[in-house]
């Protein structure tokens, strides 16, 4: 079963954005064998550390079971984890991280 993952990236190649400052999330569908780019989603307001903005951003990517960001603050991390969404911090190319998620079997069958 596939899952959707939201990745904070400015260029679609590297994971280089902080969650609260993310201007775009690249959405990927991933399963135990492969991943596929779906679309880009843009939050209405970046650079906010307010829970209402966290909630608005999460609404934008609510179909994603995991989020990968370069960095995330403690407040946002706690808020997102309380919603049952997995968070990963990474600062590598997107394809490298997605392949590692598959190879390490971090993405499990539903």
C-alpha positions in Angstrom: 0.0 0.0 0.0 1.4 3.4 -0.9 1.7 6.5 1.3 2.1 10.1 0.6 5.0 12.1 1.9 5.4 15.9 2.0 8.9 17.2 1.5 9.9 20.8 2.3 12.1 21.9 -0.6 12.8 25.1 -2.5 13.9 23.4 -5.7 12.4 19.9 -5.8 15.8 18.4 -5.6 17.1 19.0 -2.0 15.5 18.9 1.4 16.4 22.5 2.4 13.5 24.2 4.2 12.6 24.6 7.8 9.0 23.5 8.4 7.7 26.9 9.7 9.5 28.7 6.8 8.6 26.2 4.0 7.3 28.0 0.9 6.6 24.7 -0.9 6.0 21.0 -0.2 6.8 18.4 -2.8 4.3 15.6 -2.5 5.5 12.0 -3.3 3.7 8.7 -3.3 5.9 6.0 -2.0 5.5 2.2 -1.4 8.0 -0.6 -0.6 9.5 -0.6 -4.0 9.3 2.9 -5.6 8.4 6.5 -5.3 6.6 8.9 -7.7 6.3 12.7 -7.6 2.7 13.9 -7.5 2.6 17.7 -7.1 3.8 20.8 -5.4 1.7 22.5 -2.7 2.4 26.0 -1.4 1.4 27.1 2.1 -0.4 30.4 2.4 2.1 31.9 4.9 5.6 30.8 5.6 7.8 32.0 8.4 5.3 31.6 11.2 5.7 29.8 14.5 2.1 30.1 15.5 -0.1 27.0 16.1 -2.8 28.3 13.8 -0.3 28.4 10.9 0.9 24.9 11.8 -2.7 23.8 11.5 -3.2 25.6 8.2 -0.1 24.0 6.8 -1.1 20.6 8.0 -4.5 21.0 6.4 -2.7 21.6 3.1 -0.8 18.2 3.4 -3.4 16.3 5.4 -3.3 13.3 3.0 0.4 12.8 3.8 1.4 10.3 6.6 4.9 11.7 6.9 6.7 15.0 6.5 10.4 15.4 5.7 12.0 18.8 6.5 15.5 20.2 6.9 14.7 21.4 10.4 11.7 21.8 12.6 11.2 23.6 15.9 10.1 21.9 19.1 6.7 23.5 19.1 5.9 22.5 15.6 7.3 19.0 16.2 5.1 18.4 19.2 2.0 19.8 17.4 2.5 17.6 14.4 3.4 14.4 16.3 0.2 14.9 18.4 -1.7 14.6 15.1 -0.1 11.2 14.5 2.1 12.4 11.6 5.7 11.2 11.3 8.5 13.8 11.0 11.9 13.2 9.6 14.8 15.8 9.5 17.2 15.4 6.6 19.5 17.7 4.5 20.1 15.5 1.5 18.7 15.2 -2.0 15.1 14.1 -2.1 15.8 10.9 -4.1 18.5 9.8 -1.8 16.2 10.1 1.3 13.3 8.4 -0.4 15.4 5.5 -1.6 16.8 5.1 2.0 13.2 5.0 3.4 12.5 2.2 1.0 15.8 0.3 1.5 15.6 0.5 5.3 11.9 -0.6 5.2 10.8 2.5 7.1 7.8 2.6 4.7 5.7 -0.4 5.8 2.8 -2.0 4.1 -0.5 -0.7 5.3 
